């Protein structure tokens, strides 16, 4: 297998081409660090973008929702498959330049183009749902009741192959104009980090149930 995705007309950016990357390791690391994506598709001739949970398993991403949701019903129509564009973005820092024009952000992003298909195989569906749960909280799928047949019937899962994929990354300090370097304004990068608070137990949680280790270490 090649170690990079083949660039296409849709995955080569028109601006800042030097920030684009296609190697599997970078794409996978960006996808695996998040669990919220934005899913774009066309509905009745107009663009729609929905936030939804996702997870990567191998060279596919999975996302789910109610069987009654519009994109999932569209993907399972008589001609199955839904043309989509899925994006994931991490903001790593606010780049504060001396000029308003050169303010920016340091980020890592992935864009995936392709056709999403319904998952109909029962085993693949169960596995993908476990992966989705663990993408949000690693280890949680083994520490909760799995979906029963009624819940599985009410849940639709779509898969999207990682074929037409690109990453785009910006790092580093501001890019000020030479004539602005003596201006008396603070300039630099304000890092943005993700953090978690202390777990808050449900009011009806039995006192004998301790906080699991996979939550105390977050």
N, C-alpha and C positions, 0 to 999 in steps of 0.2 A: 504494500500500500504506500502511496506517496505520503510525505510528511507535511504537505501543504495543500490547501484547496486551490483549485484552478481559478484565477481571476476571470470574471466575465464583464460584459458591458455594464451590468447592474451593480457589480461589486467594486468597481474601480471608481473612487471618488473624483469629482470634477475639481475640487479644491483640496489643497494640502495632501497631495498624493503620497508624500513621503511618510505620512502618518499611518498609512494603510498597512495591514499585515494579514497573511493568509495561512501561517503555519498552525498546525493542529494544536500544539501545546498552548500557544497564546489564546487561541479561540476558546479552547476547552477551559482554561483557567478562568477566563472572564465569565463564561457561562456558569461554571461551578460555584463561583463566589456569590452568586445572586439567586433569587427565587421568584422575583417579580419581573415580568416582561411586558412589553406593549405589542399587541397583536393588531396589525392593520389588514383590512380587506375591503372589498367594495360591496356595498349593499344598495340595491336599487339605483345603481349608477353613481352613488356618492361614496366617498371614502369614510371609513369608520375605524377608529383605533380604540381598543379595549385593553385595560390593564388586567393581567391574569397571572396565576402561578404557573410555573413551568419547572421542568427538571431535565437534565441531560442524562442519557444512558447510551454509552457508546457513541455512535455517530448519528444519533437521533435526539430530538427533544420532544417531550410530551407535555401537553397541557390539558386541563379538564374543565368541566362545568356541568350544569344541569342538561339533561337530554332535551329540555325545552328551550335552551338558549339559541338565539338565531344563528351564530356562526357554526355551532355544532349541528344544527338541523340542516344548514346549507351544505356542510361537508358530507352529510349522509344522504343527500338527495339522490334522485334517479341516476344522475351522472356524478358519482362520488368524487370528492376532492374539492378543496377550497383553496384558491390562490391567495397566498398570504405573504406578508412581510413582518417578521418578528424582530424586535430590537431589545437589547439589554444594555444598560449604561451604568457605570460607576462614576461618581464624582469624587475625585481624590484631593482636589484643592482649588481654592479661588485665587486666580492669578491677578494681582493688583498692580497695574502699570502706572507710570506717571501720567499718561494720557488716557482719557476715557476710551479712545478708539482701540487701544491695545489691551484693555482688560479682557480676560479670558478665563477658562477653567482647565485644570488638568483632569483628564478623564480617560476611561477605558470603555470601549463600546464594541458590540457585535451586532451585525445585521445579517439576517437570514432570509433569503427569498426561496420560495418553493410552493409546493402543493401539500396541504395538510389532509390526512386521511383518517377516517374513524378507525379506532382499534376495536376489532371484533373478536379476536382470539381471547378466550377467557383468561388463560395463563398470562399472556402479555398484558392484559388489562390489570390484573391483580399486581403484577410486578411493577408496572408503571405507576400505579397508585401508591405503592410502598415507596417508590423512588421519589414521588412528589412530596410525600409526608416527610421523608428524610432530608429532602433538599431544604426544607424550612428549619427543621430541628433534627440534626443527625442522631439516629438511634431511636427516634420516636415511633417508627412503624412497629418495632418489636415491643413497645411499651404501651400499646393501645389495642383495643379490640378491632380486628380487621372488618372490612365492610361485609355485611351479610348479603344474600341474594337480592333482597328488595332494594338495598342501597346501591348495589352494583347496577341493577337495572335502571336506577334513576340517575346514574352518573355516566356521562359520555367522556371518552378520552380521545384526543387527536394526537397523531404523531407527525413530525416534520423531519425529513431527512436532512442532514447537514451536507448538502452538495454545493449550493451557491451561497457562499459564506465569506464574510470579510470582517476583520477587526480594525478599529481605528483608535489610536492612542495619542494623547498629548501629555508631555511631561516637561518639567523644567521651569525656569524663571520667566518673567515678562520679557517681551521683545520690544523694548523702548527704542524710539528714534534717537540717533546720535545727538541731535540738537536738544533733546529733552533731558539728557543725563544730568544736567546741573539744576534741574528744577527741584524746589524744596518740598517734594511730596514723598511720603513713605511708599516704598515699592517692594514687592516680594510675593510670597505665596502663603496663603492661609490654609493649612491642611484641613481636610474634612475626613472625619473618621466615624465608623459605625460602632455603636456601643449598645449594651443591653442593661436594663435595670434588674433589680432583685425580683425573682419570681413571686407572683402574688397568688396564693392558693385560692381555689374556689371556696365559697362560703360553706358548701356541703361536703367538702373533702374531709374524710375521716382523719382524725389526729394521728393515727398510726401510720399513715402513708407519708413517707419522707420525700423530700425533694430529690429527684434523681440526679445522679452525678453529671449526666450530659447537660443539665441546666445550670448546675452550680459552677461549672467550668467555663461558661460563656462570657 
